[in-house]
Amino acid sequence: MVIGESLKFAASSWLFVRALVKVAIGLYNDHETKKPTVSLKGIGLDKDGKMPDELPSIIDIKKALPKRCFEPKIPTSMYYALKDAVLIVITYVVAVQLMQVQSTVFQAVTMLLYWAVQGTLFTAVFVIGHDCGHHSFSDSHLLNDVVGTVYHGFLLCPFYMWKLSHKRHHQFTNNLEKDEVFYPVRKSAAGAGGKTMPGFGLGVGWFGYLVQGYTPRNVCHFTLTSSLFNGHAFGCVASLASVATMSCFLYSYIQMNGILAFLGYYFVPLFIFASYCVIITFLHHTEMTVPWMADENWDFVRGQLCSIDRDYGIVHSMIHNIGTHQMHHMFPKVPHYRLEEATTNFRKAYPHLVKSCTEPIVQSFLRMFCVYEKQCIIDDDCKLYYYTE
């Protein structure tokens, strides 16, 4: 495959963009310290938008949503799953053909566009597997586990282990003692005060999380040693087997096509998908008026309402409406193709509980990462914590 010089050119462009992100964080941080306070664009994000003391029950909120929002349809779910798989194959085949054009600039532009599109499609595939983990893909646990294992295996993510740790995240959202990732850390906790890579290292942060979890509640998703995985040996082993199978396929691909083809056509899109995961997970639970609560101050409804809806622009529907996060967290069994409808009905019934940020995603990520980096270490006796400007 003719990708040598063009891949080097495109890779240099990517490294340049990565360096710009690091510089942008520093410049944004300096800018934020000098500019006057302004309100964010969105709903429920100003100082008056803090969580009220009295909240409806989960039953009351559920009554506001149409019954069909809780009814996954196998044909519809399979349509989206197969559509994403077909689009990934088509995108790959088209890119390979376009790379035959004997122009370094054309090839470089092709590769950059391929990375953007394929990385987004990889993210869409992950969201399909994510739905399987919540059983919002179908009412069949077997079908959910099979599709999830295959789709996450393609992305080198052990489905069943991630499903179990992600379930814990949903059970204890914004609980200082029990949430899974990006929670403020108490001063006395092991590893508190450690250095954070700029932007969490983007995709590096995702793979780091899979390997060792988030300090100090470390969980390795590639072994069966965590108590989270007790009683789930078969599903966990099957997930590891899917990752091993994909790894063998990639090894064969490298043997046939070379390391540059592997890097260009698979690894970089995988890294972009992993960067999506970091940004999505961080932004949907981190904002100024979103509280983190000690266990005694926390309850399920309050925790789920700490999620924030965000708009991913032209890729919002492409990544299956994962930006409509409040209703996804409140009711994980709502299929992704019903999340917009559920969100509309929730906002009509409970407008005072809506948290939605329309600030551009990159701007939000830079802003909140700078805040997080300065304020993520909290006192040992803290019961309720808000980030401040």
MOGI-V278019 format. One record per backbone hydrogen bond with DSSP energy under -1.0 kcal/mol. CO is the residue of the C=O (numbers start at 1). NH is the residue of the N-H. Records with the same first field share a line. If there is no record, write none. Layout:
CO=NH  NH
//
This chain:
1=3
3=7
4=8
5=9
6=10
7=11
8=12
9=13
10=14
11=15
12=16
13=17
14=18
15=19
16=20
17=21
18=22
19=23
20=24
21=25
22=26
23=27
24=28
25=29
26=30
27=31
28=32
29=33
31=35
41=358
43=356
46=49
57=61
58=62
59=63
61=64
62=65
66=69
67=70
68=71
73=77
74=78
75=79
76=80
77=81
78=82
79=83
80=84
81=85
82=86
83=87
84=88
85=89
86=90
87=91
88=92
89=93
90=94
91=95
92=96
93=97
94=98
95=99
97=100
98=101
101=103
103=107
104=108
105=109
106=110
107=111
108=112
109=113
110=114
111=115
112=116
113=117
114=118
115=119
116=120
117=121
118=122
119=123
120=124
121=125
122=126
123=127
124=128
125=129
126=130
127=131
128=132
129=133
130=134
131=136
132=135
140=144
141=145
142=146
143=147
144=148
145=149
146=150
147=151
148=152
149=153
150=154
152=157
153=156
158=162
159=163
160=164
161=165
162=166
163=167
164=168
165=169
166=170
167=171
168=172
172=175
174=293
175=179
185=378
186=189
189=192
191=194
197=200
198=201
199=202
201=204
203=207
204=208
205=209
206=210
207=211
208=212
209=213
210=221
214=217
216=218
226=229
227=230
229=232
232=236
233=237
234=238
235=239
236=240
237=241
238=242
239=243
240=244
241=245
242=246
243=247
244=248
245=249
246=250
247=251
248=252
249=253
250=254
251=255
252=256
253=257
254=258
258=262
259=263
260=264
261=265
262=266  267
263=268
266=270
267=271
268=272
269=273
270=274
271=275
272=276
273=277
274=278
275=279
276=280
277=281
278=282
279=283
280=284
282=285
284=308
287=290
292=385
293=176
294=297
299=303
300=304
301=305
303=306
304=307
309=357
312=315
313=316
315=319
316=321
317=320
321=324
323=310  325
325=329
326=330
327=331
331=334
335=338
338=342
339=343
340=344
341=345
342=346
343=347
344=348
345=349
346=350
350=353
355=309
356=43
360=364
361=365
362=366
363=367
364=368
365=369
366=370
367=371
368=372
369=373
370=374
371=375
372=376
376=185
378=187
379=382
383=294
385=292
//
